[in-house]
Amino acid sequence: MMPSAKFPDLENASVLITGGGSGIGAALVEGFARQGAKVAFIDITRETSLALCDRLESSICTRPLFLKADLRDIEALRAAVSAAAKAHGPVTVLINNAALDDRHAVEDVTPDYWDANQALNLRPHFFTAQAVMPGMKQAGRGSIINFTSTSFLINHPDMPSYTAAKAGIVGLTKGLAGYLGPHGIRVNAVAPGWVMTDRQRERWVTPETLAAHVAKQCIREAMVPEDLIGTCLFLASDASRMLTAQTLIVDGGYL
């Protein structure tokens, strides 16, 4: 369900979303497009990304800009940021959403696996922020929204490299907020709980595990990708102009 709130200052804003081709990212692409923002998104998967663009062009007469890139390739990432700015103007809203929550046992982690995991789940957050920073400084404003996770807060046992990266995102958010605040740029993090994306349903969700999880939430409903849109719209807009260096937990009250 799309939020009913309208944020006039987001109309024509240049928005860049990583991992925007599916899951939470795709919901955010649609949510910002429906606000009238100029949305570009980076994803590695062409087929689903183009299908999303086609669907939005048909349903709301707005076609987001799909930029194919592997976020582990920093030069490709920088080129994608430049392409977004060339098409829509300097990026003033960045959402670092992309992640890969593959499960892995402590005993099986090698140095190469660790580095590859961090190269996708933590490193791009910094380098994408670095790439948009000059344009935001020139504009005198900006909002960077980094997706972390509640996984490291609930002591999730099955993905230690991922949870380390997600904890690191909180530290990165606070450090960038301190550095960029004098330039009018805000940096915040969003920590979702268990969101029922297609990937989650295909790999890990069973009726029993979902029921047990929802029973521990204050709001007894399964979360879906659209539930993250409103929080990000708020953080991107001037409605939150004095809110920075914070982590907003969106988990239905599980924590």
Backbone as a ProteinNet text record, in pm:
[ID]
protein_1_A
[PRIMARY]
MMPSAKFPDLENASVLITGGGSGIGAALVEGFARQGAKVAFIDITRETSLALCDRLESSICTRPLFLKADLRDIEALRAAVSAAAKAHGPVTVLINNAALDDRHAVEDVTPDYWDANQALNLRPHFFTAQAVMPGMKQAGRGSIINFTSTSFLINHPDMPSYTAAKAGIVGLTKGLAGYLGPHGIRVNAVAPGWVMTDRQRERWVTPETLAAHVAKQCIREAMVPEDLIGTCLFLASDASRMLTAQTLIVDGGYL
[TERTIARY]
84.7	0	87.7	67	144.3	99.8	193.5	154.8	62.4	-27.8	-119.5	-58.8	47.9	107.5	178.3	171.4	238.3	343.4	463.3	572.8	609	554.3	572.6	718.7	806.7	946.7	1019.2	959.1	1021.1	986.6	891.2	858.9	979	1019.8	1135.4	1269.9	1270.2	1397	1471.7	1603.7	1687.5	1718.5	1661.2	1669.3	1744.6	1837.3	1911	1896.3	1858.1	1833.8	1918.3	1995.4	2070.7	1986.4	2006.1	1926.7	1780	1747.8	1609.1	1526.6	1582.4	1510.4	1411.3	1421.9	1332.8	1320.5	1228.7	1215.4	1184.7	1246.5	1225.9	1266.4	1375.8	1423.2	1321.6	1256.4	1154.6	1036.3	997.7	889.7	928.7	1054.3	1100.5	1104.9	1147.5	1146.8	1005.3	907.3	769.2	719.5	751.7	704.9	754.3	882.8	937.5	888.2	871.7	818.8	678	597.6	460.9	458.6	569.8	580.8	620.1	648.4	691.1	840.9	915.6	1060.9	1116.7	1236.5	1309.6	1397.8	1358.5	1419.1	1511.7	1633.1	1726.4	1757.2	1778.6	1814.7	1921.1	2004.4	2113.1	2075.4	2094.7	2072.2	2157.3	2185.5	2267.1	2182	2051.9	1963.7	1881.2	1905.3	1841.3	1693.8	1660.2	1523.3	1419.4	1440.4	1341.7	1340.5	1455.6	1462.8	1386.6	1403.1	1330.7	1181.5	1145.5	1002.8	941.7	1016.6	969	950.8	1047.5	1037.5	915.5	893.7	777.6	647	641.2	517.4	485.6	587.9	563.8	530.8	594.5	562.1	417.3	370	232.5	132.1	166.5	67.7	64.3	180	181.2	245.6	270.5	324.6	459.5	534.8	667.9	762.1	871.6	967.5	1095.9	1129.7	1255.8	1373.3	1490.1	1611.7	1683.6	1694	1764.7	1910.7	1999.2	2143	2200.3	2247.1	2300.1	2444.3	2470.8	2606.1	2618.8	2738.1	2772.7	2832.5	2767.7	2811.2	2947.9	2995.7	3129.9	3237.6	3197.1	3287	3273	3366.4	3351.2	3352.6	3432	3432.7	3299.1	3240.5	3107.7	3003	3017	2925.7	2935.5	3057.9	3077.6	3021.3	3039	2984.5	2832.1	2770.2	2624.2	2575.2	2645.6	2609.1	2619.4	2724.4	2741.3	2629.5	2590.1	2481.4	2349.5	2324.1	2201.8	2200.5	2315	2323.9	2311.4	2367.9	2357.7	2214.2	2139	2000.7	1905	1925.4	1825.2	1876.5	2002.1	2060.4	2128.6	2210.2	2282.9	2189.6	2230.8	2150.8	2140.8	2018.7	1999.2	1935.2	1890.7	1841.5	1907.3	1983.5	2047.1	1994.5	1949	1907.7	1996.3	2083.5	2170.4	2093.1	2026.2	1936.4	1994.5	2077.3	2121	2192.2	2164.7	2228.9	2206.1	2281.1	2263.4	2277.6	2165.6	2163.3	2177.9	2270.2	2295.7	2337.4	2287.6	2326.3	2464	2542	2674.1	2715.1	2771.9	2816.6	2953	2975.5	3102.6	3218.1	3203.7	3311.5	3347.8	3254.1	3274.9	3329.1	3336.3	3376.5	3527.1	3565.1	3705.2	3734.9	3861.5	3891.9	3830.3	3831.5	3774	3622.9	3555.5	3410.4	3380.4	3454.4	3433.9	3447	3555.3	3578.8	3470.3	3428.2	3323.3	3191.2	3162.3	3039.3	3039.9	3149.7	3159.7	3158.9	3213.5	3218.6	3081.4	2983.2	2846.7	2758.6	2780.9	2689.9	2731.4	2855.3	2900.4	2974.3	3071.5	3158.5	3084.1	2983.3	2915.2	2844.3	2799.8	2733.6	2825.6	2951.2	3045.8	3074.3	3106	3151.5	3038.2	2915.3	2803.5	2782.4	2790.7	2780.4	2892.5	3012.1	3125.5	3100.3	3040.3	3018.1	2911.7	2807.7	2702.1	2736.7	2835.2	2867.3	2895.9	2976	3000.9	2873.7	2783.2	2658.5	2571.6	2566.5	2488.4	2548.8	2680.9	2746.7	2715.4	2719.5	2689.5	2545.8	2455.1	2314.1	2287.4	2378.2	2360.6	2261.1	2230.3	2132.7	2142.3	2085.9	2081.3	2040.4	1992.6	1955.4	2009.3	2089.8	2142	2076.5	2017.2	1945.9	2012.5	2073	2144.8	2060.3	2038.1	1964.1	2057.3	2025.8	2090.7	1988.3	1985.6	1895.1	1884.7	1773.8	1763.7	1835.9	1890.7	1952.4	2064.1	2144.3	2253.7	2203.1	2083.6	2026.4	1957.7	1922.2	1855.1	1950.1	2079.8	2181.5	2158.2	2127.6	2101.3	2226.1	2211	2328.9	2382.3	2310.5	2339.5	2406.7	2451.8	2517	2607.7	2716.9	2799.9	2864.1	2903.4	2962.5	2857.9	2738.5	2628.2	2592.5	2578.7	2541.2	2652.7	2778	2888.1	2878.7	2846	2830.2	2715.7	2604.5	2487.9	2512.5	2589	2627.9	2721.5	2811.5	2903.6	2833.2	2718.8	2643.3	2596.2	2563.7	2521.4	2638	2756.2	2873.1	2906.7	2898.2	2922.7	2823.5	2697.2	2592.7	2624.7	2666	2694.5	2818.7	2920.7	3040.7	3014.3	2937.8	2905.5	2815.8	2724.5	2636.7	2719.1	2818.3	2902.5	2981.9	3028.3	3110.1	3027.7	2910.9	2833.3	2729.8	2700.8	2600.5	2625.8	2750.8	2776.1	2742.5	2727.4	2693.4	2543.3	2465	2321.2	2278.6	2367.2	2338.4	2311.6	2198	2160.5	2185.8	2226	2253.6	2187	2097.4	2026.2	2024.1	1991.6	1980.8	1840	1798.1	1670.5	1700.2	1645.5	1666.6	1534.5	1510	1385.1	1389.9	1272.9	1260	1248.3	1173.7	1160.1	1052.9	1096.6	1007.7	984.4	859	822.3	842.5	967.4	999.9	985.7	988.2	982.4	1099.7	1216.7	1335.6	1317.5	1263.9	1242.6	1141.6	1034.2	929.5	981.4	1065.6	1116.7	1218.4	1294.9	1408.8	1387.5	1321.3	1324.9	1189.4	1088.7	960	881.5	830.9	730.1	612.9	497	383.3	415.3	492.1	523.2	619.9	727.4	825.6	765.6	682	620.2	523.3	443.2	346.6	418.1	527	602.1	663.9	712.3	773.9	669.1	560.4	455.8	397.1	392.7	337.4	420.1	547.6	635.3	634.3	566.8	555.3	440	451	337.3	223.3	258.4	159.4	158.8	49.7	46.4	12.5	95.7	81.8	219.8	226.4	352.8	391.3	518.3	566.4	590.5	562.4	584.4	671.8	733.4	825.7	766.1	638.5	575.9	575.8	593.5	593.4	716.8	817.1	937.3	932.4	833.9	830.3	810.3	711.2	678.2	794.2	865.9	981.6	1085.6	1111.2	1213	1167.8	1039.9	990	1009.2	976.2	992.5	1139.2	1229.7	1371.6	1428.9	1372.2	1421.1	1371.4	1256.9	1192.4	1237.7	1199.1	1235.5	1149.3	1054.2	979.7	1072.6	1187.4	1283.6	1414.1	1405.8	1524.5	1625.7	1583.4	1677.5	1702.9	1670	1689.9	1808.1	1915.2	2032.2	2106.4	2191.2	2273.2	2189.7	2068.1	1977.2	1954.6	1913.4	1871.6	1725.9	1639.6	1497.6	1467.4	1417.9	1383.4	1238.2	1217.9	1083.6	1060.4	1002.6	989.9	857.3	757.9	628.4	630.8	738.8	748.8	809.8	877.9	941.1	1043.5	1119.2	1219.1	1162.5
-119.8	0	124.1	211.4	333.2	433.7	511.6	613.3	717	769.5	871.9	1011.6	1027.7	1160.9	1208.8	1339.3	1403.2	1499.6	1494.3	1582.3	1671.3	1792.7	1878.3	1906.3	1911.4	1943.2	1829.2	1711	1599.7	1598.5	1680.3	1688	1741.9	1670.4	1702.9	1687.8	1635	1608.9	1497.4	1508.6	1405.7	1299.8	1181.4	1072.7	954.9	898.2	780.5	670.3	550.9	437.1	320.2	260	140.3	16.3	-86.1	-207.3	-183.1	-100.2	-58.3	-148.3	-259.4	-341.5	-438	-464.2	-562.6	-534.5	-604.2	-596.5	-457.2	-422.7	-290.7	-181.6	-201.8	-99.9	-66	-167.3	-142.4	-65.7	-97.3	-22.3	123.7	149	286.8	361.2	294.2	357	404	317.9	355.5	465.2	453.5	552.9	692.3	704.7	837.5	885.1	793.1	831.9	888.1	829.9	878.8	1015.4	1055.7	1190.1	1293.4	1246.5	1337.1	1358.9	1277.9	1289.4	1231.5	1275.8	1218.6	1107.8	984.3	870	793.7	770.9	679.4	568	448.5	340.8	251.5	198.1	109.3	-33.4	-125	-265.8	-347.2	-471.1	-557.6	-643.8	-653.9	-743.2	-663.4	-687	-608	-641.7	-769.5	-810.6	-756	-776.8	-729.3	-576.9	-516.3	-370.1	-305.2	-358.6	-303.4	-330.5	-445.5	-474.1	-372.2	-334.4	-231.6	-98.5	-61.2	64.6	64	-47.4	-58.3	-45.8	-112.6	-110.6	30.5	102.8	237.9	334.9	316	402.2	382.4	259.7	229.8	276.5	259.8	285.9	431	497.4	635.3	733.7	686.5	772.8	834.5	764.1	808.2	689.7	709.5	601.4	634.5	558.3	581	544.6	591.8	564.8	446	337.1	218.5	226.6	209.3	211.8	77.1	-0.4	-133.4	-120.2	-170.6	-167.8	-270	-322.4	-408.1	-318.7	-309.4	-216.8	-250.9	-371.2	-407.5	-342.7	-294.7	-225.8	-76	-18.9	121.1	216.9	189.2	278.3	272.6	154.5	142.8	214.9	206.8	276.8	427.8	476.9	621.2	665.5	582.3	615.8	621.4	531.9	531.9	658.2	700.5	824.8	942.5	945.4	1054	1054	934	923.7	972.6	941.5	988.7	1140.9	1198.7	1344.8	1412.2	1350.4	1407.5	1408	1302.1	1290.8	1377.2	1385.9	1446.8	1565.3	1602.4	1705.1	1640.2	1715.9	1659.1	1587.5	1469.2	1389.4	1459.4	1482.3	1541.9	1445.3	1329.2	1223.2	1093.1	1034.3	905.4	803.5	689.2	579.4	459.2	428.2	311.4	190.7	122	12.4	-125.3	-138.5	-269.6	-349.4	-479.8	-568.7	-712.3	-804.8	-946.9	-1022.8	-1079.3	-1140.6	-1292.6	-1340.6	-1484.3	-1534.9	-1652.7	-1714	-1778.3	-1777.4	-1839.3	-1875.2	-1994.1	-2040.8	-1982.1	-1953.3	-1898.2	-1985.4	-2116.7	-2208.5	-2205.1	-2161.9	-2167.8	-2038.5	-1931.7	-1801.8	-1799.4	-1766.8	-1749.2	-1600.4	-1561.8	-1419.5	-1366	-1446.6	-1401	-1381.2	-1474.3	-1460	-1334.9	-1315.1	-1197.2	-1068.8	-1059.3	-937	-916	-1024.3	-1012.1	-968.2	-1019.2	-983.5	-835.9	-789.9	-649.1	-557.2	-607.2	-527.8	-501.2	-579.7	-556.3	-493.8	-532	-491.6	-367.9	-322.6	-204	-104	-151	-59.7	33.4	-15.6	75.3	191.2	171.7	281.2	402.5	376.8	488.1	550.2	468.8	524.3	588.4	543.7	612.9	748.8	752	880.6	974.1	920.9	1003.1	1061	980.7	1024.3	1132.7	1127.5	1229.4	1354.1	1345.3	1454.2	1588.2	1593.4	1724.3	1793.7	1717.8	1777.6	1825.9	1751.2	1793.8	1918.3	1921	2039.8	2162.7	2144.7	2256.6	2303.5	2209.5	2243.8	2302.1	2276.9	2325.4	2245.9	2124.6	2040.7	1899.4	1808.1	1670.3	1577.7	1460.3	1358.2	1224.2	1162.8	1029.1	933.5	828.3	730.8	595.7	543.4	417.2	306.1	200.6	87.7	-3.1	-19.5	-118.2	-229.9	-290	-402	-423	-480.4	-517.9	-649.3	-713.5	-845.5	-843.4	-736	-731.6	-694.4	-639.8	-603.6	-721.4	-822.8	-939.7	-1058.7	-1032	-1137.7	-1253	-1218.6	-1321.4	-1409	-1540.6	-1627.4	-1677.4	-1656.1	-1728.8	-1647.5	-1526.6	-1445.5	-1340.1	-1380.1	-1287.5	-1177.5	-1205.9	-1099.8	-994.8	-1041.2	-949.9	-862.7	-923.7	-844.1	-746.5	-785	-691.5	-570.7	-598.9	-489.4	-398.1	-456.3	-376.3	-291.4	-345.1	-263	-151.8	-182.9	-81.4	33.4	5.1	110.6	216.4	175.1	272.6	365.8	308.6	391.6	482.8	430.5	511.4	626.6	597.3	700.5	815	782.7	886.5	966.4	898.3	969.1	1063.1	1016	1101.3	1217	1190.9	1298.7	1409.8	1373.2	1473.2	1554.7	1487.3	1555.3	1642.4	1593.3	1660.1	1758.1	1750.2	1839.7	1987.1	2035.6	2177.8	2221.9	2126.9	2159.8	2145.1	2124.3	2111	1973.2	1875.6	1738.9	1651.1	1584.9	1497.9	1352.5	1273.6	1131.9	1051.4	963.6	880	735.5	646.6	505	455.7	356.1	287.9	140.8	86.9	-53.1	-127.9	-196.7	-273.1	-401.2	-444.8	-578.8	-679	-785.6	-889.9	-849.4	-815.8	-766.7	-878.7	-900.3	-1012.2	-979.8	-974.7	-961.1	-1097.9	-1098.9	-1226.2	-1315.5	-1256.4	-1334	-1401.3	-1326.7	-1385.3	-1499.8	-1478.7	-1581.4	-1707.3	-1689.4	-1804.4	-1884.4	-1817.3	-1883.9	-1921.3	-1835.8	-1855.7	-1852.7	-1801.6	-1787.2	-1917.6	-1959.1	-2065.4	-2009.4	-2067.7	-2018.5	-2015.2	-2112.8	-2120.9	-2011.4	-1991	-1888.6	-1748.8	-1725.9	-1594.7	-1568.2	-1665.2	-1647.9	-1621.6	-1693.6	-1674.7	-1535.8	-1487.6	-1354.3	-1245.2	-1253.1	-1151.2	-1147.4	-1260.5	-1265.9	-1184.2	-1159.1	-1080.5	-932.1	-895.8	-755.2	-691.2	-560.9	-489.2	-479.6	-455	-451.1	-588.4	-659.8	-801.2	-819.9	-762.9	-779.3	-802.7	-887.5	-908.2	-780.9	-744	-626.1	-657.7	-559.5	-572.4	-455.3	-464.7	-359.1	-219	-205.5	-72.5	-5.7	-82.9	-26.6	59.5	52.6	133.7	265.3	281.5	400.5	527.9	528.9	650.6	701.3	610.9	651.5	719.5	662.3	720	853.2	865.1	993.5	1102.4	1069.4	1164.2	1205.1	1107	1137.8	1215.3	1194.5	1265.2	1408.4	1436	1565.8	1664	1790.2	1892.3	1882.8	1788.4	1763.5	1714	1659.5	1607.3	1686.8	1816.3	1895.1	1902.7	1879.6	1881.6	1742.1	1641.7	1503.5	1445.2	1414.7	1354.8	1270.1	1180.6	1090.4	991.7	963	875.6	743.8	643.1	515.4	492.6	487.6	464.6	316.6	252.2	110.7	97.5	23.7	2.8	-147.8	-196.8	-342.7	-385.4	-296.6	-330.2	-343.1	-294.9	-301.6	-431.7	-505.1	-629.8	-603.5	-496.4	-462.1	-370.5
0	0	0	-98.4	-107.1	-0.9	56.3	154.8	93.2	174.7	126.3	133.9	212.1	232.3	105.9	83.4	-29.2	24.7	-31.5	10	-108.6	-113.6	-231.1	-265.7	-163.9	-193.4	-264.7	-270	-341.7	-490.4	-531.2	-673.6	-750.5	-853.5	-937.9	-866.7	-745.1	-677.3	-750.3	-755.3	-817.1	-712.7	-731.7	-633.2	-694.4	-618.7	-663.4	-558.9	-604.7	-516.2	-563.7	-473.6	-511.2	-482.5	-566.4	-550.8	-575.4	-673.4	-694.8	-783.9	-830	-925.1	-865.8	-736.3	-673.9	-524.8	-460	-315.7	-264.8	-152.2	-92.3	-188.8	-259.9	-353.9	-459.6	-515.6	-618.4	-561.4	-437.3	-373	-355.8	-319.8	-302.4	-435.6	-541	-673.5	-707.3	-686.2	-716.4	-623.1	-495.2	-399.3	-431	-465.3	-497.9	-634.2	-728.6	-859.4	-845.9	-757.1	-736.6	-668.1	-606.9	-549.6	-655.4	-776.4	-883.1	-887.3	-812.3	-814.3	-943.8	-978.7	-1092	-1035	-1060.7	-993.1	-1086.8	-1039.7	-1104.9	-1005.7	-1057	-966	-1028.3	-941.9	-982.7	-944.9	-1037.9	-1008.6	-1104.8	-1065.4	-1149.7	-1242.5	-1213.9	-1288.7	-1389.2	-1516.5	-1621.5	-1638.9	-1643.4	-1679.4	-1582	-1451.5	-1354.1	-1346.7	-1367.3	-1360.8	-1475.8	-1596.2	-1710.2	-1699.1	-1641.6	-1620.3	-1524.1	-1420.4	-1326.9	-1399.5	-1481.7	-1556.4	-1647.9	-1716	-1806.1	-1728.3	-1613.2	-1533.5	-1485.5	-1436.3	-1385.2	-1498	-1612.3	-1726.2	-1767.9	-1759.7	-1798.2	-1693.7	-1566	-1460.5	-1414.7	-1409	-1358.8	-1456.6	-1580.7	-1687.4	-1649	-1569.6	-1530.9	-1543.9	-1614.1	-1632.2	-1556.5	-1452.7	-1383.5	-1473	-1436.3	-1512.5	-1450.2	-1525.1	-1479.4	-1520.5	-1423.4	-1447.3	-1404	-1498.5	-1466.9	-1418.5	-1299.8	-1245.4	-1133.7	-1119	-1007	-899.4	-785.1	-681	-623.5	-650.6	-606.6	-693	-809.8	-902.7	-878.2	-804.7	-761	-879	-980.6	-1097.3	-1170.7	-1180.3	-1242.7	-1158.6	-1027.4	-937	-955.7	-962.7	-984.3	-1118.5	-1220.5	-1352.4	-1348.2	-1272.6	-1260.8	-1191.1	-1086.6	-1017.2	-1113	-1193.2	-1290	-1393.3	-1436.5	-1534.7	-1476.6	-1349.9	-1284.2	-1276	-1238	-1226.9	-1362.6	-1465.6	-1599.5	-1648.5	-1615	-1661.4	-1581.1	-1449	-1360.2	-1279.9	-1297.3	-1212.4	-1093.3	-1020.8	-906.9	-810.3	-767.8	-676.4	-541.6	-495.2	-362.9	-263.9	-313.3	-225	-268.9	-179.5	-205.3	-106.3	-157.4	-70.2	-99.1	-5	-14.5	37.7	-52.9	-14.9	-42.8	-144.4	-191.4	-82.8	-80.4	15.9	-30.5	30.5	2.2	133.1	179.4	312.3	306.5	226.3	221.8	359.7	394.4	521.8	508.1	616.4	614.4	756.9	771.4	902.3	935.5	1061.4	1105.3	1057.8	1068.8	1033.8	885.7	802	657.3	597.5	675	620.6	596	473.6	436.4	423.2	419.1	396.7	267.5	162.4	35.8	47.4	115.6	133.6	215.1	322.3	407.2	326	248.9	171.7	66.7	1.6	-99.8	-37.6	81.7	150.4	190.1	245.4	283.9	161.1	51.8	-71.6	-128.8	-88.4	-133.4	-26.4	99.1	206.3	284.1	267.5	341	253.1	178.5	103.6	7.6	-68.1	-161.2	-92.3	31.7	102.9	111.5	143.4	154.5	18.3	-79.6	-206.7	-287	-268.5	-332.7	-266.9	-134.5	-63.8	-106.3	-118.1	-162.4	-301.4	-389.2	-526.6	-538.4	-454.4	-462.5	-382	-297	-204.7	-274.1	-381.3	-443.3	-491.4	-551.3	-599.1	-486	-377.5	-261.9	-197.8	-189.1	-133.6	-218.4	-349.8	-438.7	-421.7	-401.9	-382.7	-244.4	-151.1	-14.3	66.4	18.1	87.9	33.7	107.8	61.8	174.3	137.5	235.1	187.7	272.2	245.2	344	291.8	374.6	353.7	458.7	452.2	513.5	438	492.6	571.1	698.3	782	804.7	920.9	946.9	1096.8	1140.1	1281.1	1309.5	1206.7	1225.9	1329.3	1329.8	1427.2	1566.2	1574.8	1704.5	1772.4	1693.7	1751.4	1760.3	1741.3	1754.1	1656.5	1531.7	1430.2	1415.9	1428.6	1435.4	1302	1191.9	1068.8	958.9	987.7	883.8	947.5	1011	1088	1005.4	881.1	800.5	764.3	732.6	700.5	821	937.7	1054.8	1092.9	1070.9	1095.6	1002.3	876	780.3	819.7	862	896.7	1022	1116.4	1231.3	1187	1093.9	1042.9	974.3	911.6	843.7	942.6	1064	1165	1199.7	1217.6	1245.4	1129	1007.2	888.6	880.5	908.2	904.4	998.8	1119.3	1217.8	1178.8	1126.8	1085.1	968	868.6	755.2	796.3	888.6	935.9	1000.2	1078.2	1141.4	1040.6	936.3	835.8	741.2	703	599.2	653.5	782.7	840.8	815.5	827.4	802.1	659.7	569.5	430.2	403.9	508.6	491.5	445.6	461	416.5	537.9	537.1	648	611.3	710.3	687.3	798.5	760.7	856.5	808.8	900.2	867.2	895.9	818.9	840.7	865.3	973.6	1009.1	999.2	889.2	878.1	961.3	1002	1057.5	943.9	967.4	864.5	765	644.6	540	439	405.2	319.1	171	130.5	-11.3	-78.8	-210.9	-282.8	-242.8	-226.6	-188.8	-53.3	42.8	174.9	168.9	94.5	85.6	16.4	-83.9	-158.1	-78	9.8	72.3	218.9	295.1	439.3	510.7	447.9	516.2	509.6	624.6	631	710.1	698.9	778.8	927.4	973.8	1116.8	1159.7	1081.2	1120	1110.4	1009.5	995.7	1110.9	1144.9	1254.6	1385.7	1410.7	1534.5	1540.7	1426.5	1423.2	1444.7	1371.5	1381.3	1522.2	1587.9	1723.6	1822.3	1788.8	1875.6	1841.1	1731.8	1695.6	1773.2	1799.1	1857.1	1756.2	1631.3	1523.9	1459.7	1474.2	1436.9	1289	1204.2	1060.3	1001	900.5	831.3	757.1	765.7	695.4	548.6	463.1	319.3	274.1	154.9	111.1	116.3	83.7	82.6	219.6	325.8	460.8	488.7	401.5	420.8	344.3	258.2	173.2	253.9	340.7	415.1	497.7	562.7	643.2	555.7	438.4	350.1	289.8	257	207.7	313.1	436.1	546.9	563.2	562.3	580.5	462	344.4	225.6	218.5	279.7	264.7	371.9	351.3	450.1	576.2	579	702.8	813.5	776	874.3	870.8	846.5	816.5	930.7	1054.2	1166.7	1222.9	1145	1188.7	1113	1183.6	1120.9	1222.4	1172.7	1254.6	1335.1	1286.6	1360.1	1285.1	1358.4	1301	1338.6	1238.9	1262.5	1241.2	1343.7	1337.6	1291.3	1183.1	1128.3	1127.4	1236.9	1252.5	1312.9	1309.6	1367.9	1519.6	1580.1	1725.8	1776.7	1691	1736.2	1845.6	1829.5	1930.4	2038.4
[MASK]
+++++++++++++++++++++++++++++++++++++++++++++++++++++++++++++++++++++++++++++++++++++++++++++++++++++++++++++++++++++++++++++++++++++++++++++++++++++++++++++++++++++++++++++++++++++++++++++++++++++++++++++++++++++++++++++++++++++++++++++++++++++++++++++++

